[in-house]
Amino acid sequence: MRITHVVTLVSDDGAYGGPVSVATGQLGELAARGHDVELLSLWKGKGPPPHAVDGVPLRAWTARTLVPGQGFLGLFHPGLLWLLWRRAGRADVLHLHAGRDLVSLAALVVAVVRRRPFLVQTHGMVQPRRTAVDRTFDRFYVPLLRRAAAALVLTDEEEAGLRRVLKGVHPITKATRRGPRLIRLNNGVHARTAGVERNTADVLFLARLQARKRPEAFIQMAALVHRKRPDVSFTVYGPDEGRLPEVRRLIADEGLGKVVTYAGALDHEAAVQRTAQATVYVLPSVEEPFPMSVLESLAVGTPVVCTDSCGIAGVLRQHGAALVTDGSPEQMAEAVLLLLEDAPVRKRVVRAGRAAVEAEFSLAAVADRLEQFYQPLTRV
């Protein structure tokens, strides 16, 4: 099959996060099975767009800001529309990693106008919102989203929210419109040997610096751990989305300038390698639907501390694959100290994490299901 995926932004700092690693993971596994794959996107970074990302062929145009002040929503490039039109014409299946943004809107328009079968995967990004911008955007966006053959969702919460977004009433017939069928599909990763030397007392935060990710809680946790283990170092990686000034203020207030380092952003492959070097990975996020950074940590054998509002917390607890906390700095600090100081516990969590990847989050299982979804669409 000729399979084309579309994602909003690929960048050298990993700013768009999970959807990119999900798309490249899926496409990489499908390519290994003999399919002709490609990823279409905008590009943001030093130099022109690369020809591949994580080993997957990439066709991209450099991002421009067409709507200032709207973040990812306002990014586009006119050349991408022509690229979408041409590549959609040759694809057997279009798979759109769709958020509320101009790239996703353009991809939906092209798919509908060209009458190409397509799936959407929204990664928790299309949920009920009430801002004027969202309401205006959804007047054009949601009717196109309803034309998908199916929408892939991760969690009960995402499914319920997307149903509310898609539900509507026809203006003439007054019939209820519910949109495509919603199908549950996990994200997946490959368990792998990192091939790097692991540090012995290194605690890592690797995520966007924004409110939901709670980097400030990581700093507060670091202060608590530092009081008991002054030998431990803490590193913060990720593109700043408004929280870096507060992070730096907390570091200064807690006297952690020689202990906590903000080291900027990393591309995806560098992020995975850095995760593999860490002793513990901490994700303080709340209401995180399906964090790829957690799966990638499990896959490289780095033990994880996360919060109980993480969308996969229940599965992780069931397997003993992470230490799940209430998200308070105190509980996270206790969990980090346990993993640092109790080698048998640490090894047990690492083994359970790898087992969970194989049992619940295997890319092979994801690709099996994608092939099942794609096959009927090639006959449309």
DRENDO-1510 file (C-alpha; in Angstrom, 1 decimal, always signed):
<recs>
REC; n; res; u; v; w
REC; 1; MET; +0.0; +0.0; +0.0 .
REC; 2; ARG; +1.0; +3.6; -0.6 .
REC; 3; ILE; +0.4; +5.2; +2.8 .
REC; 4; THR; +0.7; +8.9; +3.4 .
REC; 5; HIS; +0.5; +10.4; +6.9 .
REC; 6; VAL; +0.1; +14.1; +7.6 .
REC; 7; VAL; +1.3; +15.8; +10.8 .
REC; 8; THR; +1.3; +19.5; +11.6 .
REC; 9; LEU; +4.9; +20.2; +12.4 .
REC; 10; VAL; +8.3; +18.5; +12.5 .
REC; 11; SER; +11.0; +20.5; +14.1 .
REC; 12; ASP; +14.6; +20.1; +15.3 .
REC; 13; ASP; +13.5; +20.9; +18.9 .
REC; 14; GLY; +10.6; +18.4; +19.1 .
REC; 15; ALA; +8.1; +21.2; +19.8 .
REC; 16; TYR; +5.1; +19.3; +18.4 .
REC; 17; GLY; +5.8; +16.4; +20.7 .
REC; 18; GLY; +4.0; +13.0; +20.7 .
REC; 19; PRO; +2.1; +13.1; +17.3 .
REC; 20; VAL; +5.4; +13.2; +15.4 .
REC; 21; SER; +6.9; +10.2; +17.2 .
REC; 22; VAL; +3.6; +8.3; +16.9 .
REC; 23; ALA; +3.5; +9.0; +13.2 .
REC; 24; THR; +7.1; +8.1; +12.5 .
REC; 25; GLY; +6.8; +5.0; +14.7 .
REC; 26; GLN; +3.8; +3.8; +12.8 .
REC; 27; LEU; +5.3; +4.5; +9.4 .
REC; 28; GLY; +8.6; +2.9; +10.3 .
REC; 29; GLU; +6.9; -0.3; +11.2 .
REC; 30; LEU; +4.7; -0.2; +8.1 .
REC; 31; ALA; +7.7; +0.4; +5.9 .
REC; 32; ALA; +9.5; -2.6; +7.5 .
REC; 33; ARG; +6.5; -4.7; +6.3 .
REC; 34; GLY; +7.0; -3.5; +2.7 .
REC; 35; HIS; +4.6; -0.6; +2.4 .
REC; 36; ASP; +5.4; +2.6; +0.6 .
REC; 37; VAL; +5.2; +5.3; +3.3 .
REC; 38; GLU; +5.8; +9.0; +3.6 .
REC; 39; LEU; +5.2; +11.8; +6.1 .
REC; 40; LEU; +3.9; +15.3; +5.0 .
REC; 41; SER; +4.4; +18.2; +7.3 .
REC; 42; LEU; +5.6; +21.7; +7.9 .
REC; 43; TRP; +9.3; +22.0; +9.1 .
REC; 44; LYS; +10.8; +24.4; +11.6 .
REC; 45; GLY; +14.5; +24.3; +12.3 .
REC; 46; LYS; +18.0; +25.3; +11.2 .
REC; 47; GLY; +18.4; +24.8; +7.4 .
REC; 48; PRO; +16.0; +23.4; +4.9 .
REC; 49; PRO; +13.6; +20.5; +5.7 .
REC; 50; PRO; +15.4; +17.1; +6.0 .
REC; 51; HIS; +14.6; +14.3; +3.6 .
REC; 52; ALA; +13.8; +11.9; +6.4 .
REC; 53; VAL; +12.8; +12.0; +10.1 .
REC; 54; ASP; +13.5; +9.0; +12.4 .
REC; 55; GLY; +14.2; +7.1; +9.2 .
REC; 56; VAL; +10.8; +7.9; +7.6 .
REC; 57; PRO; +10.7; +9.8; +4.2 .
REC; 58; LEU; +9.7; +13.4; +4.9 .
REC; 59; ARG; +8.2; +15.9; +2.4 .
REC; 60; ALA; +7.8; +19.3; +4.1 .
REC; 61; TRP; +7.7; +23.0; +3.6 .
REC; 62; THR; +9.3; +25.5; +6.0 .
REC; 63; ALA; +6.6; +26.8; +8.5 .
REC; 64; ARG; +5.4; +30.4; +8.3 .
REC; 65; THR; +3.2; +32.1; +10.8 .
REC; 66; LEU; +0.0; +33.1; +8.9 .
REC; 67; VAL; -2.1; +33.8; +12.0 .
REC; 68; PRO; +0.0; +35.5; +14.7 .
REC; 69; GLY; -0.5; +34.7; +18.3 .
REC; 70; GLN; -2.2; +31.3; +17.7 .
REC; 71; GLY; +0.7; +29.0; +18.1 .
REC; 72; PHE; +0.6; +25.8; +16.0 .
REC; 73; LEU; -2.9; +26.8; +14.8 .
REC; 74; GLY; -1.5; +29.7; +12.8 .
REC; 75; LEU; +1.4; +27.9; +11.0 .
REC; 76; PHE; +1.3; +27.2; +7.3 .
REC; 77; HIS; +3.0; +27.5; +4.0 .
REC; 78; PRO; +1.1; +27.8; +0.6 .
REC; 79; GLY; +3.5; +25.2; -0.9 .
REC; 80; LEU; +2.2; +22.6; +1.5 .
REC; 81; LEU; -1.3; +22.8; +0.0 .
REC; 82; TRP; +0.0; +21.9; -3.4 .
REC; 83; LEU; +2.1; +19.1; -1.9 .
REC; 84; LEU; -0.9; +17.7; -0.1 .
REC; 85; TRP; -2.9; +17.8; -3.3 .
REC; 86; ARG; -0.2; +16.0; -5.3 .
REC; 87; ARG; +0.6; +13.3; -2.8 .
REC; 88; ALA; -3.0; +12.7; -1.8 .
REC; 89; GLY; -3.6; +11.8; -5.5 .
REC; 90; ARG; -1.2; +8.9; -5.4 .
REC; 91; ALA; -1.9; +7.6; -1.9 .
REC; 92; ASP; -4.0; +4.5; -1.3 .
REC; 93; VAL; -4.7; +5.7; +2.3 .
REC; 94; LEU; -4.4; +9.1; +4.0 .
REC; 95; HIS; -3.8; +9.1; +7.8 .
REC; 96; LEU; -4.2; +12.6; +9.2 .
REC; 97; HIS; -2.8; +13.3; +12.7 .
REC; 98; ALA; -5.3; +16.1; +13.1 .
REC; 99; GLY; -5.3; +19.0; +15.6 .
REC; 100; ARG; -7.1; +22.3; +15.5 .
REC; 101; ASP; -4.7; +24.0; +13.0 .
REC; 102; LEU; -4.4; +25.2; +9.4 .
REC; 103; VAL; -2.3; +22.2; +8.3 .
REC; 104; SER; -5.0; +19.7; +9.5 .
REC; 105; LEU; -7.7; +21.9; +8.0 .
REC; 106; ALA; -5.9; +21.9; +4.6 .
REC; 107; ALA; -5.3; +18.2; +4.7 .
REC; 108; LEU; -9.0; +17.5; +5.5 .
REC; 109; VAL; -10.1; +19.8; +2.6 .
REC; 110; VAL; -7.8; +18.1; +0.2 .
REC; 111; ALA; -8.9; +14.6; +1.2 .
REC; 112; VAL; -12.6; +15.5; +0.9 .
REC; 113; VAL; -12.3; +17.4; -2.4 .
REC; 114; ARG; -10.1; +14.7; -3.9 .
REC; 115; ARG; -12.4; +12.0; -2.5 .
REC; 116; ARG; -9.6; +10.1; -1.0 .
REC; 117; PRO; -10.3; +7.7; +1.9 .
REC; 118; PHE; -8.8; +8.9; +5.2 .
REC; 119; LEU; -8.5; +8.2; +8.9 .
REC; 120; VAL; -7.9; +10.8; +11.6 .
REC; 121; GLN; -6.0; +10.4; +14.8 .
REC; 122; THR; -6.4; +13.4; +17.1 .
REC; 123; HIS; -4.1; +12.6; +20.0 .
REC; 124; GLY; -6.4; +14.3; +22.5 .
REC; 125; MET; -6.0; +17.6; +20.7 .
REC; 126; VAL; -9.6; +17.9; +19.5 .
REC; 127; GLN; -11.7; +18.3; +22.7 .
REC; 128; PRO; -14.6; +20.6; +23.6 .
REC; 129; ARG; -13.5; +24.2; +23.9 .
REC; 130; ARG; -15.4; +27.5; +24.2 .
REC; 131; THR; -13.1; +30.2; +23.0 .
REC; 132; ALA; -14.3; +32.4; +20.1 .
REC; 133; VAL; -11.3; +31.2; +18.0 .
REC; 134; ASP; -12.2; +27.6; +18.5 .
REC; 135; ARG; -15.9; +28.1; +17.8 .
REC; 136; THR; -15.1; +30.0; +14.6 .
REC; 137; PHE; -12.5; +27.4; +13.5 .
REC; 138; ASP; -14.8; +24.5; +14.2 .
REC; 139; ARG; -17.5; +25.8; +11.9 .
REC; 140; PHE; -15.2; +24.9; +9.0 .
REC; 141; TYR; -13.2; +22.1; +10.6 .
REC; 142; VAL; -15.7; +19.8; +12.3 .
REC; 143; PRO; -17.9; +19.1; +9.1 .
REC; 144; LEU; -14.7; +17.9; +7.4 .
REC; 145; LEU; -13.6; +15.8; +10.4 .
REC; 146; ARG; -17.0; +14.1; +10.2 .
REC; 147; ARG; -16.1; +12.8; +6.7 .
REC; 148; ALA; -13.3; +10.5; +8.0 .
REC; 149; ALA; -13.8; +6.8; +7.6 .
REC; 150; ALA; -12.8; +6.4; +11.3 .
REC; 151; ALA; -11.2; +8.4; +14.1 .
REC; 152; LEU; -8.5; +6.7; +16.2 .
REC; 153; VAL; -8.6; +7.6; +19.9 .
REC; 154; LEU; -6.5; +6.7; +22.9 .
REC; 155; THR; -8.6; +6.9; +26.1 .
REC; 156; ASP; -12.2; +6.9; +27.4 .
REC; 157; GLU; -11.8; +10.7; +28.1 .
REC; 158; GLU; -10.6; +11.4; +24.6 .
REC; 159; GLU; -13.4; +9.4; +23.1 .
REC; 160; ALA; -16.1; +11.1; +25.1 .
REC; 161; GLY; -14.7; +14.6; +24.3 .
REC; 162; LEU; -14.4; +13.9; +20.6 .
REC; 163; ARG; -18.0; +12.6; +20.5 .
REC; 164; ARG; -19.1; +15.9; +21.9 .
REC; 165; VAL; -17.1; +17.8; +19.3 .
REC; 166; LEU; -18.4; +15.7; +16.4 .
REC; 167; LYS; -22.0; +15.6; +17.4 .
REC; 168; GLY; -24.2; +18.2; +15.7 .
REC; 169; VAL; -27.6; +18.8; +14.2 .
REC; 170; HIS; -28.2; +19.1; +10.4 .
REC; 171; PRO; -29.5; +22.7; +9.7 .
REC; 172; ILE; -32.2; +21.5; +7.3 .
REC; 173; THR; -33.2; +18.0; +8.4 .
REC; 174; LYS; -32.5; +18.5; +12.1 .
REC; 175; ALA; -31.1; +15.0; +12.2 .
REC; 176; THR; -28.3; +14.3; +14.7 .
REC; 177; ARG; -24.9; +14.0; +13.1 .
REC; 178; ARG; -22.4; +11.9; +15.0 .
REC; 179; GLY; -19.5; +11.7; +12.6 .
REC; 180; PRO; -17.1; +8.7; +12.0 .
REC; 181; ARG; -16.9; +5.6; +14.1 .
REC; 182; LEU; -14.4; +6.0; +16.9 .
REC; 183; ILE; -11.8; +3.2; +17.3 .
REC; 184; ARG; -9.5; +2.7; +20.2 .
REC; 185; LEU; -5.8; +2.3; +19.3 .
REC; 186; ASN; -2.8; +2.5; +21.6 .
REC; 187; ASN; +0.4; +4.3; +20.8 .
REC; 188; GLY; +3.3; +1.9; +20.4 .
REC; 189; VAL; +7.1; +1.8; +20.7 .
REC; 190; HIS; +9.8; -0.8; +20.1 .
REC; 191; ALA; +11.7; -2.0; +23.1 .
REC; 192; ARG; +15.3; -1.4; +22.3 .
REC; 193; THR; +18.8; -1.5; +23.7 .
REC; 194; ALA; +20.0; +2.1; +24.1 .
REC; 195; GLY; +23.7; +1.6; +23.5 .
REC; 196; VAL; +24.7; +4.4; +25.8 .
REC; 197; GLU; +26.1; +4.5; +29.3 .
REC; 198; ARG; +23.5; +5.1; +32.0 .
REC; 199; ASN; +24.2; +7.7; +34.7 .
REC; 200; THR; +24.0; +6.7; +38.3 .
REC; 201; ALA; +22.2; +9.7; +39.9 .
REC; 202; ASP; +20.6; +11.6; +37.1 .
REC; 203; VAL; +16.9; +12.6; +37.2 .
REC; 204; LEU; +15.3; +13.8; +33.9 .
REC; 205; PHE; +12.4; +16.1; +32.9 .
REC; 206; LEU; +11.9; +16.0; +29.1 .
REC; 207; ALA; +8.7; +17.7; +27.9 .
REC; 208; ARG; +7.4; +21.0; +26.7 .
REC; 209; LEU; +7.7; +23.7; +29.3 .
REC; 210; GLN; +4.0; +24.5; +29.6 .
REC; 211; ALA; +1.4; +24.6; +32.3 .
REC; 212; ARG; +0.0; +21.0; +32.0 .
REC; 213; LYS; +3.5; +19.5; +32.0 .
REC; 214; ARG; +4.2; +21.2; +35.4 .
REC; 215; PRO; +7.9; +21.7; +35.2 .
REC; 216; GLU; +7.7; +23.8; +38.4 .
REC; 217; ALA; +6.6; +20.7; +40.2 .
REC; 218; PHE; +9.7; +18.9; +39.0 .
REC; 219; ILE; +11.9; +21.7; +40.4 .
REC; 220; GLN; +10.0; +21.5; +43.8 .
REC; 221; MET; +10.5; +17.7; +43.7 .
REC; 222; ALA; +14.2; +18.2; +43.0 .
REC; 223; ALA; +14.6; +20.5; +46.0 .
REC; 224; LEU; +13.2; +17.8; +48.3 .
REC; 225; VAL; +15.4; +15.1; +46.8 .
REC; 226; HIS; +18.5; +17.3; +47.0 .
REC; 227; ARG; +18.1; +17.7; +50.8 .
REC; 228; LYS; +18.6; +14.0; +51.2 .
REC; 229; ARG; +20.8; +13.2; +48.2 .
REC; 230; PRO; +23.0; +16.2; +47.3 .
REC; 231; ASP; +24.9; +14.1; +44.8 .
REC; 232; VAL; +21.9; +13.8; +42.5 .
REC; 233; SER; +21.7; +16.0; +39.4 .
REC; 234; PHE; +18.5; +17.1; +37.6 .
REC; 235; THR; +18.2; +18.1; +34.0 .
REC; 236; VAL; +15.3; +19.9; +32.3 .
REC; 237; TYR; +14.9; +19.5; +28.5 .
REC; 238; GLY; +12.1; +20.9; +26.3 .
REC; 239; PRO; +11.0; +23.9; +24.2 .
REC; 240; ASP; +9.7; +26.8; +26.3 .
REC; 241; GLU; +6.0; +27.5; +26.1 .
REC; 242; GLY; +5.9; +30.1; +28.8 .
REC; 243; ARG; +7.1; +28.4; +32.0 .
REC; 244; LEU; +10.8; +28.8; +31.7 .
REC; 245; PRO; +11.0; +32.1; +33.6 .
REC; 246; GLU; +9.1; +30.5; +36.5 .
REC; 247; VAL; +11.4; +27.4; +36.4 .
REC; 248; ARG; +14.5; +29.6; +36.5 .
REC; 249; ARG; +13.0; +31.6; +39.4 .
REC; 250; LEU; +12.3; +28.5; +41.4 .
REC; 251; ILE; +15.8; +27.1; +40.7 .
REC; 252; ALA; +17.3; +30.4; +42.1 .
REC; 253; ASP; +14.9; +30.5; +45.1 .
REC; 254; GLU; +15.7; +26.9; +46.1 .
REC; 255; GLY; +19.4; +27.4; +45.6 .
REC; 256; LEU; +19.6; +24.7; +43.0 .
REC; 257; GLY; +21.7; +26.6; +40.4 .
REC; 258; LYS; +24.5; +24.0; +40.6 .
REC; 259; VAL; +22.1; +21.0; +40.7 .
REC; 260; VAL; +19.4; +21.7; +38.2 .
REC; 261; THR; +20.2; +22.5; +34.6 .
REC; 262; TYR; +17.9; +23.7; +31.8 .
REC; 263; ALA; +19.6; +22.3; +28.6 .
REC; 264; GLY; +17.1; +23.5; +25.9 .
REC; 265; ALA; +15.2; +21.3; +23.5 .
REC; 266; LEU; +16.2; +18.1; +21.7 .
REC; 267; ASP; +15.0; +16.4; +18.5 .
REC; 268; HIS; +13.3; +13.1; +18.9 .
REC; 269; GLU; +16.2; +10.7; +18.4 .
REC; 270; ALA; +18.4; +12.8; +20.7 .
REC; 271; ALA; +15.6; +12.9; +23.3 .
REC; 272; VAL; +15.4; +9.1; +23.3 .
REC; 273; GLN; +19.2; +8.7; +23.6 .
REC; 274; ARG; +19.2; +11.2; +26.5 .
REC; 275; THR; +16.3; +9.4; +28.2 .
REC; 276; ALA; +18.4; +6.2; +28.0 .
REC; 277; GLN; +21.2; +7.8; +29.9 .
REC; 278; ALA; +19.0; +8.9; +32.8 .
REC; 279; THR; +18.6; +7.0; +36.1 .
REC; 280; VAL; +14.9; +8.1; +36.5 .
REC; 281; TYR; +12.5; +9.9; +34.2 .
REC; 282; VAL; +9.8; +12.1; +35.9 .
REC; 283; LEU; +6.7; +13.4; +34.1 .
REC; 284; PRO; +4.7; +15.6; +36.5 .
REC; 285; SER; +2.0; +16.2; +33.9 .
REC; 286; VAL; -1.7; +16.3; +34.8 .
REC; 287; GLU; -4.5; +15.0; +32.5 .
REC; 288; GLU; -1.8; +13.7; +30.0 .
REC; 289; PRO; -3.8; +11.5; +27.6 .
REC; 290; PHE; -1.1; +9.1; +26.4 .
REC; 291; PRO; +2.5; +10.4; +26.9 .
REC; 292; MET; +4.9; +9.0; +24.4 .
REC; 293; SER; +7.9; +10.1; +26.5 .
REC; 294; VAL; +6.8; +7.6; +29.2 .
REC; 295; LEU; +6.5; +4.8; +26.6 .
REC; 296; GLU; +9.9; +5.6; +25.2 .
REC; 297; SER; +11.4; +5.6; +28.7 .
REC; 298; LEU; +10.0; +2.1; +29.4 .
REC; 299; ALA; +11.3; +1.0; +26.0 .
REC; 300; VAL; +14.9; +2.0; +26.8 .
REC; 301; GLY; +14.8; +0.7; +30.3 .
REC; 302; THR; +14.6; +4.0; +32.2 .
REC; 303; PRO; +12.2; +3.8; +35.3 .
REC; 304; VAL; +9.4; +6.3; +35.3 .
REC; 305; VAL; +7.7; +8.4; +37.9 .
REC; 306; CYS; +4.3; +9.8; +36.7 .
REC; 307; THR; +1.0; +11.1; +38.1 .
REC; 308; ASP; -2.3; +9.2; +38.6 .
REC; 309; SER; -4.1; +11.5; +36.1 .
REC; 310; CYS; -1.9; +10.2; +33.3 .
REC; 311; GLY; -4.1; +8.3; +30.8 .
REC; 312; ILE; -2.1; +5.1; +31.0 .
REC; 313; ALA; -1.5; +5.2; +34.8 .
REC; 314; GLY; -3.9; +2.3; +35.4 .
REC; 315; VAL; -2.1; +0.0; +32.9 .
REC; 316; LEU; +1.3; +1.0; +34.3 .
REC; 317; ARG; +0.1; +0.2; +37.9 .
REC; 318; GLN; -1.3; -3.1; +36.8 .
REC; 319; HIS; +2.0; -4.1; +35.3 .
REC; 320; GLY; +4.1; -2.5; +38.1 .
REC; 321; ALA; +5.8; -0.7; +35.2 .
REC; 322; ALA; +6.1; +2.8; +36.8 .
REC; 323; LEU; +5.8; +4.5; +40.2 .
REC; 324; VAL; +2.5; +6.3; +40.0 .
REC; 325; THR; +2.0; +9.3; +42.4 .
REC; 326; ASP; -0.6; +11.8; +43.2 .
REC; 327; GLY; +1.5; +14.4; +41.5 .
REC; 328; SER; +2.6; +16.3; +44.6 .
REC; 329; PRO; +6.3; +17.2; +44.8 .
REC; 330; GLU; +6.4; +15.2; +48.1 .
REC; 331; GLN; +5.2; +11.9; +46.6 .
REC; 332; MET; +7.3; +12.3; +43.4 .
REC; 333; ALA; +10.4; +12.9; +45.6 .
REC; 334; GLU; +9.6; +9.8; +47.6 .
REC; 335; ALA; +9.3; +7.8; +44.4 .
REC; 336; VAL; +12.5; +9.2; +42.9 .
REC; 337; LEU; +14.4; +8.4; +46.1 .
REC; 338; LEU; +13.1; +4.9; +46.2 .
REC; 339; LEU; +14.3; +4.3; +42.6 .
REC; 340; LEU; +17.7; +5.9; +43.2 .
REC; 341; GLU; +18.4; +4.0; +46.5 .
REC; 342; ASP; +16.7; +0.6; +46.1 .
REC; 343; ALA; +18.4; -1.3; +43.2 .
REC; 344; PRO; +16.0; -4.4; +43.4 .
REC; 345; VAL; +13.0; -2.1; +43.1 .
REC; 346; ARG; +14.6; -0.2; +40.3 .
REC; 347; LYS; +15.4; -3.4; +38.4 .
REC; 348; ARG; +11.9; -4.8; +39.0 .
REC; 349; VAL; +10.3; -1.6; +37.6 .
REC; 350; VAL; +12.6; -1.7; +34.5 .
REC; 351; ARG; +11.7; -5.3; +33.8 .
REC; 352; ALA; +8.0; -4.6; +34.2 .
REC; 353; GLY; +8.3; -1.6; +31.9 .
REC; 354; ARG; +9.8; -3.6; +29.1 .
REC; 355; ALA; +7.2; -6.4; +29.6 .
REC; 356; ALA; +4.4; -3.7; +29.4 .
REC; 357; VAL; +5.8; -2.4; +26.2 .
REC; 358; GLU; +5.6; -5.9; +24.7 .
REC; 359; ALA; +2.2; -6.7; +26.1 .
REC; 360; GLU; +0.4; -3.4; +25.8 .
REC; 361; PHE; +2.3; -0.9; +23.7 .
REC; 362; SER; +4.0; -3.0; +20.9 .
REC; 363; LEU; +4.4; -1.2; +17.5 .
REC; 364; ALA; +3.9; -4.5; +15.8 .
REC; 365; ALA; +0.4; -4.8; +17.3 .
REC; 366; VAL; -0.3; -1.2; +16.3 .
REC; 367; ALA; +0.7; -1.9; +12.7 .
REC; 368; ASP; -1.3; -5.1; +12.6 .
REC; 369; ARG; -4.4; -3.1; +13.5 .
REC; 370; LEU; -3.6; -0.2; +11.1 .
REC; 371; GLU; -3.3; -2.7; +8.2 .
REC; 372; GLN; -6.7; -4.0; +9.1 .
REC; 373; PHE; -8.1; -0.4; +9.1 .
REC; 374; TYR; -6.4; +0.5; +5.9 .
REC; 375; GLN; -7.2; -2.5; +3.7 .
REC; 376; PRO; -10.9; -1.8; +3.2 .
REC; 377; LEU; -10.1; +1.9; +2.3 .
REC; 378; THR; -8.0; +0.8; -0.6 .
REC; 379; ARG; -11.1; -0.6; -2.2 .
REC; 380; VAL; -13.1; +2.6; -1.9 .
</recs>
